[in-house]
Each structure stands twice: as C-alpha cells, then as structure tokens.
C-alpha cells in the first residue's frame, strides 16, 4: 500500500491518507448522476484505492472496459471553521466529478496529472461522505499513452487504466496559505530563485514569507520577504567557500539536495509551514554536446514504462518504486526515459534522492484535431508545472514517434502545433532541453533522437557511419522514416539513439524486436554488439535501451515483470559503462 506523503516537494504535517477500502460500483447504464448516487450511494462492492478495478491489487481484477464507475467512502474530519480543507488526487483517469455530503465539490479532466479541490464549504465537523464519479473512454483524443483503445490488447498497447490510480489524500491549510512554489537553480551565479503563489492574503494585514535553506542539516541562508501581492519572487545566494564549486552540485554521482522551510505569517503570527527541497544542477547544450553542470554528459538510459503485474500503472508500494531505481543503477544506467507515463511523484522524489536522470515524456494521443490540441496543451502544461522542481528531470519530451501527429512529416498544421508546444514549454521552463517528436520527424527540437531496432551492431555502424546521410534527410534511417519533417533541417544539435535493442527470449507468448534469442549468452552477445556500436559513434552522446521490464504481452525487458533478471546484470553493467 502507498502510505507515504504523496507530494514530497511541497510537504505539510497535517494530512490524511485516504488510500484503502472504498465502496465501488460500475455504472454501465450511466444512470448514477441522474439517480443522484452522490446523495444515496447504492449497494456496492469494495475496491482497494489507489489500485484500479482492472488490477489484482484493486481486488476486482476485471480487465474489461467500463465507461463510468463510482467511488464512495466516509471520512471523519475535525474542523474549526478557520482552516481550509483540501482534497487532493494524485491521478484519476480520466474525467472526475466529486461530491462531498451530497454537494458538488468540483470536476477535473486529465488522467496523468494531480489536482486539488477546496472542500471547506461543503465539509462538516464529524463524518463526511465523499463520492466520486469517473468517466473514461476509448477516445484517441484524450492522452492515453500505452492504454489500449480496443477491447483487446494489441501491439505495444496494454490494458486500460480507469479511475483512481494514484494516492487520494486530505490536508488542512490556514485561510492564508502557500499554493505552490517554483524553484530555479543557477549554478553559474551560485543562486536560487523562488516564485511562490499565496492564496487568501488580506490586504489590511502584514504578510511575510520566511525562507530558510539548509544543506545536510547545516544552515546556508535565510530571508524574510514582505508579501504584498498574490505572487512573491526572490533570489538567494548559496555561495560557500568550503564547496569546490561554491555551491553543492546535484549529479547522479553525488545527488546533494538543499532543504527548504517556508513559513507564511500574518500580523506576526505564523500561519502556513511547508517543507521542500531543490538540487543545484544545470542541464545545457553546447554545440552537439549535452552538458550537466557545464561538463559533457554521456547518457546511458533505459526505457521504463512503469508497469507492474498486480497493479499495472500504479506502483504497488514505496519499496517497489525504490527497487526499480536500484535495478536501473545496478545495470549501469545513469538515467531513464519514463515512456508514455507521468510517474508517481514519490518515484521522482527517489530519483532526486538517489541520483537518476529522468526524461519526462507525455502520454500520447492517437488522433489530431482541434479538441486534441486543446486537451493535450492543457494537460501537458500541468505536467510541466507540477514536476518543474525535480532536479532529476533533465529533459521534456512531449511527443513520441509521431503518435497523435502522424502526418507531421508534411502536414503544416501538425508541425506548427508541435512548434507551439515546444515554445510554450520553453517559455515556462527555459532551463531544460525539449525534444519534439522523439524518434524521428523532428520539427524544432533541442536534441535529435533516433529510434533504431537493428538486430546487430554491424547494421548500426554501417547506417550511421556518415552522420550527414541521416541528419540531413538524404536517406531514411528507420525503413521509411526521416530525422526531420519537411521544411526543417539539422542545426548541429546533439544526437542520441533513444530507442534500440528490445531483445526478447524465445517463448510461445509475447514479442520483442527482431528475432528472439535462446540463451543468456546469445542475449549478451547481441546486446554487446548493439551497445558497443552506438558507443563508438563519436557524434552520438547517449543511448536508451528498450527496456527495463517485460510489460504484459511485450516481453523484451532485462527483467521479467516480476523484476527477476533474465541475464547476468553485472555483465550488462560492464557493457554499458564501456563508454566511461
């Protein structure tokens, strides 16, 4: 069970975890809202939140599609009328309507982002009744990632995820409180910038924000800032002569983090207290090189889809999250590409703590029209805002393999849409590179990424011997795919082979890329051939192997879906680290 604080980058002491047993009903006739189930919930079975009805851990274990489902439970609250009560959802797929004590509390659309509802006006002191209606669909307009849109799984698309699939929780905040804070490191000047949003500030009361920064329990600096608007921004110097770089830098080898205490006060009395943290790191591009903290970075990544056998997209526990990160590091990788999923914030927290680089990739749509553009833009920018502060995230990847923009090679509207998303992302976050259309047919993109599932390294070596052939669209590199869309050209960006491998063992069920291998020795021979060939390409500055674990019918992981190794992982590590 996921019992830990779900939002570790913005933590308060007064909170209640609502994971656990809820009442649950399928509403296949879509009658619940008209019949006012939020006032009188019908007889129901039980489900274990945050695991969905499709999963074994959810206890229902029904993989079939149901468009409308309902949840209900009672919650005891103590209120004094001076506090706000915030109901938080880390992830509900896809459209959620919420009622508290029979009164409508709010609605949210988007399956991969967290949202919060202020339920202060409808909550009561004592027992409260919370009811949630969730509507999902097989629509290809909604961002679905690897969730199937047919009754049966196919290709690399798996059982859908419907309903609550991340932690649900309550917190109490004062009438004047901090809604969020955006933290931006600047290692070149030894400074960190804060941009905080304050809710409920009274114009006739002095409001102050105190910021205290520590490093490994040692005080670094502090300041008191007068809050005279709904937003407040300030900058602090972290310069310390005892640090080799004047500041403690965050990196995979040494993931040092600064801790922050933010205290909001009104009229001299403290109201809100929040704990957070940040990492001083810089990701930048110099010509065809990617730099971490102004030094060249060779990225050894593994593609990670974040699925578990008994719980699908939901991590089964905190221990499972930590185990996956440790498995990645043990295999010699310094990062991962989180594929078609916005992962649990506890996962990102542990990547921050343990030092693992993350590419954050949006869940794809599979059609292009006006509605799809609006839906995608809204949810993607919510993702960027929510996960901005995580130092482990070094790259944003809004599009993959032309999914949702399948005619991007020549369609000007689709090209302009990807350009718009690129520039909107850069406007909110100018410090991270953005990859547009990972794999092929790039428009504007800070990095050129290529997907290549050749079986042997000789094919890689031959295909990429002359980089100009592919990078300047003279030849297709992936059957009929080109590196750039029409009207766009290579501008000297860094190049990464961001998908390759996908080697599967011979079995009656499941699939991988290319012919399957028979033994561990066969696997390592092919893995070494491919990985070494990429490492020898001097203009390529990283790779991403497909993939960490098996996922349902796709059986090309280094590990089974139960996290059992298929090969000698120490030998995989040795091959991966040859480039160091």
Buried (B, 14 or more C-beta within 10 A) or exposed (E): BBEEBBBBBBBBEEBBBBBBEBBBBBBEEEEBBEEEBBEEBEEBEBBBBBBBBBBBBBBBEEBEBBBBBBBBBEBEBEBEEEBBBBBBBBBBBBBBBBBBBEBEBBEBBBBBBBBBBBBBEBBEEEEBBBBBBBBBBBBBBBBBBBBBBEEEBEEBBBBBBBBBBBBBBBBBBBBBBBBBBBBBBBBEEBBBEBBBBBBBBEEEEEBBBBBBBBBEEEEBBEEEBEBEEEEBEBEBBBEBEEBEEBBBBBBBEEBBBBBBBBBBBBEEEEBBBBBBBBBBBBBBBEEBBBBBBEEEBBBBBBBBBBBBBBBBBBBBBBEBBBEBBEBBBEBBBBBBBBBBBBBBBBBBBBBBBBBBBBBBBBBBBBBBEEEBBEBBBEBBBBBBBBBBBBBBBBBBBBBBBBBBBBBBBEBEEBBEBBBEBBEBBBEBBEBBBBBBBBBBBBBBBBBBBBBBBBBBBEBBBEBBEEBEBBBBBEEEBBEEBBBBBBEBEBEEBBBBBBBBBBBBBEEEEBBBBBEBBEEBEBBBEBBBBBBBBBBBBEEBBBBBBBBBBBBBBBBBBBBBBEBEBBBEBEBBBEBBBEBE
